[in-house]
């Protein structure tokens, strides 16, 4: 057996490239949106800035939510291509678990954030409210979960 045949047998088929790219692109957008949101909300919490509060929640809505949708769609697509929908692999379980729980955290953060931004727009409170602080914690928790999922997808523990 030649060296090229050996190398060829350990690589994935070309038909998996697009679904994997879509999944990774969505994950990168999601993590970027969550990071921008967390940093903005933490800065708003410490400095009392209404503009940073708005930036934090807009980055959730315009960055993290679309990134989540693309990431999750790509995950289902690549799992289907690789015939891993019913797999018991721990890294797949970690990825789907973080994704499912993260969607709940993202949804709650978006609702709480929308209420906080509406309150700021009405002039009822310029500094970050208790709801904004709760959302900061939820976003940070989801971001930590995403980093754990990135570790699991990269190392594929048994």
C-alpha positions in Angstrom: 0.0 0.0 0.0 1.4 3.4 -1.0 1.7 6.3 1.3 -0.8 8.3 -0.7 -3.4 5.5 -0.3 -2.9 5.5 3.4 -3.3 9.3 3.6 -6.3 9.2 1.4 -8.0 6.7 3.7 -7.8 8.8 6.7 -9.2 12.0 5.2 -12.9 12.8 4.9 -14.8 12.7 1.6 -15.1 16.0 -0.3 -18.9 15.9 0.1 -18.5 16.6 3.8 -16.5 19.9 3.3 -19.5 22.2 2.7 -21.6 21.0 5.7 -18.6 21.1 8.0 -17.7 24.6 6.8 -21.2 25.8 7.4 -21.2 24.3 10.9 -17.8 25.9 11.8 -18.7 29.2 10.2 -21.9 29.4 12.3 -20.1 28.4 15.4 -17.5 31.1 14.8 -20.2 33.8 14.3 -22.1 32.5 17.4 -19.0 32.6 19.6 -18.0 36.1 18.2 -21.5 37.4 18.9 -21.6 36.0 22.4 -18.1 37.3 23.1 -19.0 40.8 21.9 -22.2 40.7 23.9 -20.5 39.5 27.1 -17.7 42.0 27.0 -20.2 44.9 26.2 -22.6 43.8 29.0 -19.8 43.4 31.5 -18.5 46.9 30.5 -22.0 48.3 30.9 -22.4 46.7 34.3 -19.1 48.2 35.5 -19.5 51.6 33.9 -23.3 52.1 33.8 -23.3 52.7 30.0 -26.7 52.5 28.2 -24.9 52.4 24.9 -22.9 49.3 25.9 -26.1 47.7 27.1 -27.7 48.3 23.7 -24.6 47.0 21.9 -24.6 43.9 24.1 -28.2 43.0 23.2 -28.0 44.0 19.6 -24.9 41.7 19.2 -27.0 38.9 20.6 -29.9 39.6 18.1 -27.8 40.3 15.0 -24.8 38.1 15.7 -25.4 35.3 18.1 -28.9 34.3 17.0 -28.1 34.0 13.3 -24.8 32.3 14.1 -26.7 29.8 16.3 -29.2 29.0 13.5 -26.4 28.5 10.9 -24.3 26.4 13.4 -27.2 24.2 14.4 -28.3 23.7 10.7 -24.7 22.8 9.8 -24.4 20.4 12.7 -27.5 18.5 11.6 -26.3 18.5 8.0 -22.8 17.2 8.8 -24.2 14.6 11.3 -26.5 13.4 8.6 -23.7 13.2 6.0 -21.5 11.3 8.4 -24.4 9.1 9.6 -23.9 10.1 13.2 -27.5 11.1 14.1 -27.8 8.2 16.5 -24.2 8.1 17.6 -23.3 7.6 21.3 -20.0 9.5 21.0 -19.4 11.8 23.9 -18.2 14.7 21.8 -21.5 14.7 19.9 -23.5 14.5 23.1 -21.5 17.5 24.5 -22.1 19.5 21.3 -25.8 18.8 21.1 -26.2 19.3 24.9 -24.5 22.7 24.9 -26.4 23.6 21.8 -29.8 22.7 23.2 -29.2 24.3 26.6 -27.5 27.3 25.0 -30.6 28.0 22.8 -32.7 28.2 25.9 -30.2 30.6 27.6 -29.9 32.7 24.3 -33.7 32.9 24.1 -34.1 34.0 27.7 -31.2 36.5 27.3 -32.9 38.0 24.2 -36.2 38.4 25.9 -34.7 40.0 29.0 -32.4 42.1 26.8 -35.2 43.3 24.7 -37.1 44.5 27.7 -34.0 46.2 29.1 -33.3 48.0 25.8 -36.9 49.1 25.5 -36.7 50.5 29.0 -33.6 52.4 28.1 -35.2 53.7 24.9 -38.2 55.0 26.8 -35.8 56.8 29.2 -36.9 54.8 32.2 -33.3 53.8 33.1 -30.0 54.7 31.6 -27.9 52.4 33.6 -27.9 48.6 33.3 -30.8 47.1 35.2 -31.1 43.9 37.2 -32.4 42.2 34.0 -29.4 43.3 32.1 -27.2 41.8 34.8 -29.1 38.5 34.7 -28.7 38.4 30.9 -24.9 39.1 31.4 -24.7 35.9 33.5 -26.7 33.8 31.0 -24.7 35.0 28.1 -21.4 34.3 29.9 -22.6 30.8 30.9 -23.5 30.0 27.2 -20.1 31.4 26.1 -18.4 29.1 28.6 -20.5 26.2 27.3 -19.5 27.0 23.7 -15.9 26.9 24.7 -16.4 23.5 26.2 -18.1 22.3 23.0 -15.3 23.7 20.9 -12.9 21.7 23.1 -15.0 18.5 22.7 -15.4 18.9 18.9 -11.6 19.5 18.6 -10.3 16.7 20.8 -13.1 14.2 20.4 -12.8 12.6 23.8 -14.0 9.0 24.1 
